[in-house]
Amino acid sequence: MGILAKEVDGFRKTIQNNAAKVDPLQPALRASKHQVSDLQQQVGDLFSKMTQMEDHSRLSNLRLVGLKEGLLDYTDRQAILKGARAQEIKHAEHDLLFFPDYSKDTTTKRKAFVPIYKKMTALGLQPFLRYPAHLKVAFQGKSLTFDTPSDAQIFLCDTFQTSPVSKSMACRGYKDWMRWRQLLRSNI
């Protein structure tokens, strides 16, 4: 029994020594966790600012698909975009497509609205994208703005649920659109 008691006493002393070493580190660890959290927030904020600055620096640019890039001033850019919307433009029998030149992050956010944009257009609405990535549509005399594609999808399902044809077009791809809508609302 004496040997067992000595071993237990040895383990106790080792644990106490380790606890004495760890205890002073815990406040520093907590402070480090807060600092990391603050730094993560700052990185996110800086990333957003960088995206805004990149988009702003590209205001005079156009992204031309099928033609080499050129530098324009903002007025020229707007006139070209307006003209390209009004009629098809071809070069060497290929359609030229004109788009505002945004950062990768902004372009990704805007592309997320494409399926819902197409659904709205098919339903006779006239949606348009506002900078940086908000879908705007006029409906029954009101101007509606959606910050996410899921918000716009909920609007379509709620608004066009009376007609089976309209409902199927607005909510296409969802087997049980009511369950889907409730699921989205519970996650908001």
C-alpha positions as CSV (number, residue, x, y, z in Angstrom):
1,M,0.0,0.0,0.0
2,G,2.9,2.3,0.7
3,I,4.1,2.1,-2.9
4,L,0.6,2.9,-4.2
5,A,0.2,5.8,-1.9
6,K,3.6,7.2,-3.1
7,E,2.5,6.8,-6.7
8,V,-0.8,8.6,-6.0
9,D,1.1,11.4,-4.2
10,G,3.5,11.7,-7.1
11,F,0.6,12.0,-9.6
12,R,-1.0,14.6,-7.3
13,K,2.2,16.7,-7.2
14,T,2.5,16.4,-11.0
15,I,-1.1,17.5,-11.5
16,Q,-0.6,20.4,-9.1
17,N,2.6,21.5,-10.9
18,N,0.9,21.3,-14.3
19,A,-2.1,23.3,-12.9
20,A,0.3,25.9,-11.6
21,K,1.8,26.2,-15.0
22,V,-1.5,26.3,-16.9
23,D,-3.5,28.7,-14.6
24,P,-1.4,31.8,-15.4
25,L,-1.9,31.1,-19.1
26,Q,-5.7,31.0,-19.1
27,P,-6.2,34.9,-18.9
28,A,-3.7,35.3,-21.8
29,L,-5.6,32.6,-23.8
30,R,-8.9,34.4,-23.2
31,A,-7.4,37.7,-24.3
32,S,-5.9,36.0,-27.4
33,K,-9.3,34.6,-28.3
34,H,-10.9,38.1,-28.1
35,Q,-8.0,39.5,-30.1
36,V,-8.4,36.9,-32.8
37,S,-12.2,37.5,-33.0
38,D,-11.5,41.3,-33.3
39,L,-8.9,40.7,-36.0
40,Q,-11.3,38.4,-37.9
41,Q,-13.9,41.2,-37.8
42,Q,-11.4,43.7,-39.1
43,V,-10.3,41.4,-41.9
44,G,-13.9,41.0,-43.0
45,D,-14.4,44.8,-42.9
46,L,-11.2,45.4,-44.8
47,F,-12.2,42.8,-47.4
48,S,-15.5,44.6,-47.9
49,K,-13.7,47.9,-48.2
50,M,-11.2,46.4,-50.7
51,T,-14.1,45.1,-52.8
52,Q,-15.8,48.5,-52.8
53,M,-12.5,50.2,-53.8
54,E,-11.9,47.7,-56.5
55,D,-15.4,48.2,-57.9
56,H,-15.0,51.9,-57.7
57,S,-11.7,51.8,-59.6
58,R,-13.4,49.8,-62.3
59,L,-16.3,52.3,-62.8
60,S,-14.9,53.4,-66.1
61,N,-14.2,49.9,-67.3
62,L,-16.3,47.5,-69.3
63,R,-15.9,43.8,-69.5
64,L,-16.3,43.0,-73.2
65,V,-16.7,39.4,-74.1
66,G,-15.1,38.7,-77.5
67,L,-13.0,41.9,-77.8
68,K,-9.8,43.1,-76.2
69,E,-10.2,45.4,-73.2
70,G,-10.0,49.1,-73.5
71,L,-10.0,52.0,-71.0
72,L,-13.0,54.4,-71.0
73,D,-14.2,57.2,-68.9
74,Y,-17.5,56.7,-66.9
75,T,-19.7,58.6,-69.4
76,D,-18.4,56.5,-72.3
77,R,-18.9,53.3,-70.3
78,Q,-22.5,54.2,-69.5
79,A,-23.3,55.1,-73.2
80,I,-21.9,51.8,-74.4
81,L,-23.8,49.8,-71.9
82,K,-27.1,51.7,-72.8
83,G,-26.5,51.2,-76.5
84,A,-25.6,47.5,-76.0
85,R,-28.9,47.0,-74.2
86,A,-30.8,48.6,-77.0
87,Q,-29.5,46.5,-79.9
88,E,-27.3,43.5,-80.6
89,I,-23.7,44.2,-81.5
90,K,-21.7,41.8,-83.6
91,H,-18.0,41.7,-84.6
92,A,-16.9,39.2,-87.2
93,E,-20.3,37.5,-87.0
94,H,-20.0,37.0,-83.2
95,D,-22.2,38.6,-80.7
96,L,-20.4,41.0,-78.4
97,L,-21.7,41.0,-74.8
98,F,-21.1,44.1,-72.6
99,F,-21.1,43.9,-68.8
100,P,-20.0,46.3,-66.1
101,D,-16.6,45.3,-64.8
102,Y,-17.0,44.4,-61.1
103,S,-14.7,42.7,-58.7
104,K,-14.9,38.9,-58.4
105,D,-16.7,39.0,-55.1
106,T,-19.3,41.5,-56.4
107,T,-19.7,39.5,-59.6
108,T,-20.3,36.3,-57.7
109,K,-23.0,37.9,-55.5
110,R,-24.7,39.4,-58.6
111,K,-24.6,36.0,-60.4
112,A,-26.5,34.4,-57.5
113,F,-29.5,36.5,-58.6
114,V,-29.6,35.3,-62.2
115,P,-32.1,32.3,-61.7
116,I,-34.6,34.4,-59.8
117,Y,-34.1,37.3,-62.2
118,K,-35.1,35.0,-65.1
119,K,-38.1,33.7,-63.2
120,M,-39.3,37.3,-62.5
121,T,-38.8,38.2,-66.2
122,A,-40.8,35.0,-67.3
123,L,-43.6,36.1,-65.0
124,G,-43.8,39.5,-66.7
125,L,-41.9,41.5,-64.0
126,Q,-39.1,43.9,-64.9
127,P,-36.4,43.3,-62.3
128,F,-33.0,44.9,-62.4
129,L,-29.8,44.6,-60.3
130,R,-28.6,47.5,-58.3
131,Y,-25.0,47.9,-57.1
132,P,-23.5,46.0,-55.5
133,A,-25.9,43.0,-55.4
134,H,-29.5,43.9,-54.8
135,L,-32.5,42.9,-56.9
136,K,-35.1,45.6,-57.4
137,V,-38.5,45.2,-59.0
138,A,-41.7,47.3,-59.2
139,F,-44.8,45.4,-58.2
140,Q,-48.3,46.8,-57.8
141,G,-47.0,50.4,-57.6
142,K,-44.4,49.5,-55.0
143,S,-40.6,49.4,-55.4
144,L,-39.3,46.2,-53.8
145,T,-35.6,45.5,-53.1
146,F,-34.2,42.0,-52.2
147,D,-30.8,41.6,-50.6
148,T,-30.7,37.8,-51.2
149,P,-32.0,35.5,-53.9
150,S,-33.9,33.5,-51.2
151,D,-35.8,36.7,-50.1
152,A,-36.8,37.2,-53.8
153,Q,-37.8,33.5,-54.1
154,I,-40.1,33.8,-51.0
155,F,-41.7,36.9,-52.5
156,L,-42.4,35.0,-55.8
157,C,-43.8,32.0,-54.0
158,D,-46.0,34.1,-51.7
159,T,-47.2,36.4,-54.5
160,F,-47.8,33.9,-57.3
161,Q,-49.4,31.1,-55.2
162,T,-52.9,31.7,-56.4
163,S,-52.5,30.5,-60.0
164,P,-51.2,26.9,-60.4
165,V,-49.3,27.9,-63.6
166,S,-47.8,31.0,-62.0
167,K,-47.0,29.1,-58.8
168,S,-45.2,26.3,-60.7
169,M,-43.1,28.9,-62.6
170,A,-42.3,31.0,-59.5
171,C,-41.4,28.0,-57.3
172,R,-40.1,25.7,-60.0
173,G,-37.6,23.2,-58.7
174,Y,-39.1,22.8,-55.2
175,K,-41.3,19.8,-54.6
176,D,-43.0,21.2,-51.6
177,W,-42.7,24.9,-51.8
178,M,-44.6,25.7,-48.6
179,R,-42.3,23.5,-46.6
180,W,-39.3,25.1,-48.3
181,R,-40.7,28.6,-47.6
182,Q,-41.2,27.8,-43.9
183,L,-37.7,26.3,-43.7
184,L,-36.2,29.5,-45.1
185,R,-38.3,31.7,-42.7
186,S,-37.2,29.6,-39.7
187,N,-33.5,30.1,-40.7
188,I,-33.9,33.9,-40.9
